[in-house]
Amino acid sequence: MTKHFAPRPHQRDPIPASARAGLGGRPIVAIVGRPNVGKSTLFNRLAGARLAIVHDEPGVTRDRHYGDAFARGAEYTLVDTGGWDPDSDDPMRQGIARHVRAAIAEADVIVCVLDGTMDVTDADREAVQLLRGTSKPVIYAANKADSPKVDALAFDAYRLGIKEIIPVSALHGRGFAELEESIVDKLPKADPDAEDSFADLVDVPRIALIGRPNAGKSSLLNRLVGKERSLVDDRPGTTRDTVDALVHFARKTEGGTVQQPLVVLDTAGIRKKAKVHETIESISVLRAIRAIERAEIVVLMCDAAEGVAEQDAKILGLAVERGRGVVIALNKSDLLDGKALKKAEEQALDKISFTPWAPIVRISAKTGRGVGALVDTVAKVREDWVKRIGTGEMNRFFEEVLATHPPPTSGGRAVRLYFVTQAETRPPTFIIVTNEPENVHFSYQRYIQNQIRKRFGFEGVPIRIRYRKKRRRGDGEDTTD
């Protein structure tokens, strides 16, 4: 069984494998083949992690997915693709075929996966014919060869005119030592200097696009990237797994136009729990929630015509609970007139009244209108998300607040607030030292938070304030719990 390698420390930075592939550095290995031959299982086995959704249903993988792999001292980037079925009239299948061709075009080595337990199909012949037209090295792997008895069936693929076939079992790891050896032997030598091309991108903002199905998340990603990175279809649920991409978007600033780098995560649509019945969709929703945790700023995509629904508010709540910056994007605004747009925005404010500090931006992912303003807003929210206020400045402000509106008494006892300090960023977290932390009325807590926002901004950013009791002298060196 092949050994699984844990991610190396430098692989844990926020730049996804797809972005590094575009900038050079590690060679790229694309995995292709017809539907349901086990490409995603093989992808996960080579990557040493469950990165791609795996299910018996054909056509689960639709977009290109990237992951890092390490074998025999060599590092490379894997690309998982959807099932190759170019003769289908289904627009979804045709879109998948475009993504397969794109993966082949950017790859240095190609692994063509066949089903070792079945006779060769017309789709297999089409895939092999496609790869004969490339000058890049191709490795043929007959998957599902779980035992030596199955190898004879796997070798049936030689009828396609293939010179060498490697029987493997992506499920059990059989044959992977030979497969990895073959991949490494065919990899071009990596350029060590190419790693520097993304060394300055370690602190790039990570943005998750979330929302209900068919809100336009994938269309926005494609608009930001400038090409088809995610499949777009009128049918809800097109995106099933999270798609990462590095975006360089031109922003106009006072100093001129600058390129704003962003790591954008396109996620599957999140429906009400009662409507989620399929296992695949359940996994997709979990991946979307995980994307929120990986992100720094969450853009909630809403259909302006349909309005912000209760489900949108719940999704937004998930992001706020996790301390993420949030922006609401009213998409498809090009379909509404000014009066209808104003009404949609008022309805949105009412629905998400628990986050009155969240900015709302009108956009059209289809035409590009408002996308620049959205990127500007995301950049500003991210600045506030990492902003730190000095203790001296914070306490001077705090003295003004207490002089204007001191805390009310509680149970006949005076509540005193002594000083405040910002303990953390991402999100901003403040600690207020008081004599009665349990008796600071919730309305006064809200007043303090509003005053902090009024003075220091923090637009689109959840603020956390913790009240700690001041210790009496002699209880210890510290003055707070």
Helices and strands as residue ranges (DSSP letters): G 9-12, H 17-23, E 28-32, H 39-47, E 65-71, E 74-80, H 91-106, E 109-115, H 122-132, E 138-143, H 148-154, G 155-160, E 165-167, H 176-186, G 192-201, E 206-211, H 217-225, E 243-253, E 256-266, G 273-275, H 279-294, E 297-303, H 310-321, E 325-331, G 333-335, H 338-351, E 360-362, H 371-385, H 391-404, E 417-424, E 429-434, G 437-439, H 442-456, E 464-469
